[in-house]
Amino acid sequence: MELDEPLARELERVAPARSRRRSSFVRAALRRALDELADSRMTEAYKAQPDVEPAHFDPRLWIS
């Protein structure tokens, strides 16, 4: 993966290439970005087609 110079310098500052921390940092950043994208898409889908009926709630199911 190629990074522009300012981004590469910042990454080197927070997660140096010589440490194992960089791979972990990049994996976590990718996971977070993908999760945020999925959440955003789901939010937009619900806005485009909201639930029109209230969710079914049966209080008897909550009694132990």
DOLUM-732146 format. One record per residue: residue in one letter; chain; x, y, z of N, C-alpha, C in turn. Coordinates in steps of 0.1 Angstrom, whole numbers. Layout:
{"a" "A" {X Y Z} {X Y Z} {X Y Z}};
...
***
This chain:
{"m" "A" {8 -12 0} {0 0 0} {9 12 0}};
{"e" "A" {6 22 -9} {14 34 -9} {7 45 -1}};
{"l" "A" {15 53 6} {9 64 14} {16 77 9}};
{"d" "A" {9 88 10} {16 100 7} {25 104 18}};
{"e" "A" {35 112 16} {46 115 25} {41 120 39}};
{"p" "A" {31 130 39} {27 134 53} {20 123 61}};
{"l" "A" {12 115 54} {5 104 61} {16 93 65}};
{"a" "A" {25 90 57} {36 81 61} {44 86 73}};
{"r" "A" {47 98 73} {54 104 85} {46 103 98}};
{"e" "A" {33 106 97} {24 105 108} {23 91 113}};
{"l" "A" {22 81 104} {21 67 107} {34 63 114}};
{"e" "A" {45 67 109} {58 64 115} {59 69 129}};
{"r" "A" {53 81 131} {54 87 144} {46 79 155}};
{"v" "A" {34 74 151} {25 68 160} {27 53 161}};
{"a" "A" {32 47 150} {34 32 149} {46 30 140}};
{"p" "A" {58 30 146} {70 28 138} {71 15 131}};
{"a" "A" {76 15 119} {77 3 110} {85 -8 117}};
{"r" "A" {95 -4 125} {104 -14 131} {97 -21 143}};
{"s" "A" {85 -17 147} {78 -24 158} {67 -32 152}};
{"r" "A" {62 -41 160} {51 -49 155} {38 -41 157}};
{"r" "A" {39 -30 163} {27 -21 166} {21 -16 153}};
{"r" "A" {29 -14 143} {23 -9 130} {12 -18 124}};
{"s" "A" {15 -31 123} {5 -40 117} {-8 -40 125}};
{"s" "A" {-6 -40 139} {-18 -40 147} {-26 -27 146}};
{"f" "A" {-18 -16 145} {-25 -3 143} {-32 -2 130}};
{"v" "A" {-26 -7 119} {-33 -6 106} {-45 -15 106}};
{"r" "A" {-44 -27 111} {-56 -36 112} {-67 -30 120}};
{"a" "A" {-64 -24 131} {-74 -17 139} {-81 -6 132}};
{"a" "A" {-72 2 125} {-77 14 117} {-87 9 106}};
{"l" "A" {-83 -1 99} {-91 -6 88} {-104 -12 94}};
{"r" "A" {-104 -19 105} {-116 -25 111} {-125 -14 115}};
{"r" "A" {-120 -3 121} {-128 8 125} {-134 15 113}};
{"a" "A" {-126 17 103} {-132 24 91} {-143 16 84}};
{"l" "A" {-140 3 83} {-151 -6 77} {-163 -6 86}};
{"d" "A" {-162 -7 99} {-173 -7 108} {-181 6 107}};
{"e" "A" {-174 17 106} {-181 30 105} {-188 31 92}};
{"l" "A" {-182 26 81} {-189 26 68} {-201 18 68}};
{"a" "A" {-201 6 74} {-212 -3 75} {-223 4 83}};
{"d" "A" {-220 10 95} {-230 17 103} {-236 29 95}};
{"s" "A" {-228 36 87} {-233 47 80} {-243 42 69}};
{"r" "A" {-239 31 62} {-248 26 52} {-261 21 58}};
{"m" "A" {-260 15 70} {-273 10 76} {-281 22 80}};
{"t" "A" {-275 32 86} {-283 44 90} {-290 50 77}};
{"e" "A" {-283 51 66} {-289 56 54} {-300 47 49}};
{"a" "A" {-299 34 50} {-309 25 46} {-322 27 54}};
{"y" "A" {-320 28 68} {-331 30 76} {-338 43 74}};
{"k" "A" {-330 54 70} {-336 67 67} {-344 66 54}};
{"a" "A" {-339 58 45} {-346 57 32} {-358 48 33}};
{"q" "A" {-358 38 42} {-369 29 43} {-371 26 58}};
{"p" "A" {-377 36 65} {-379 34 80} {-389 23 83}};
{"d" "A" {-388 18 95} {-398 8 100} {-411 16 102}};
{"v" "A" {-422 10 97} {-435 17 98} {-443 12 109}};
{"e" "A" {-440 0 113} {-447 -7 124} {-438 -7 137}};
{"p" "A" {-444 -5 149} {-435 -6 160} {-431 -21 162}};
{"a" "A" {-419 -22 168} {-414 -36 170} {-423 -43 180}};
{"h" "A" {-425 -56 178} {-434 -64 187} {-427 -65 200}};
{"f" "A" {-434 -63 211} {-429 -64 224} {-439 -72 232}};
{"d" "A" {-434 -83 238} {-442 -91 247} {-435 -92 260}};
{"p" "A" {-440 -84 270} {-434 -83 283} {-432 -97 290}};
{"r" "A" {-441 -107 286} {-440 -120 292} {-426 -127 289}};
{"l" "A" {-420 -123 278} {-407 -129 274} {-396 -124 283}};
{"w" "A" {-398 -113 291} {-388 -107 299} {-389 -112 313}};
{"i" "A" {-399 -119 317} {-401 -124 330} {-394 -138 331}};
{"s" "A" {-385 -139 341} {-378 -151 343} {-385 -160 353}};
***
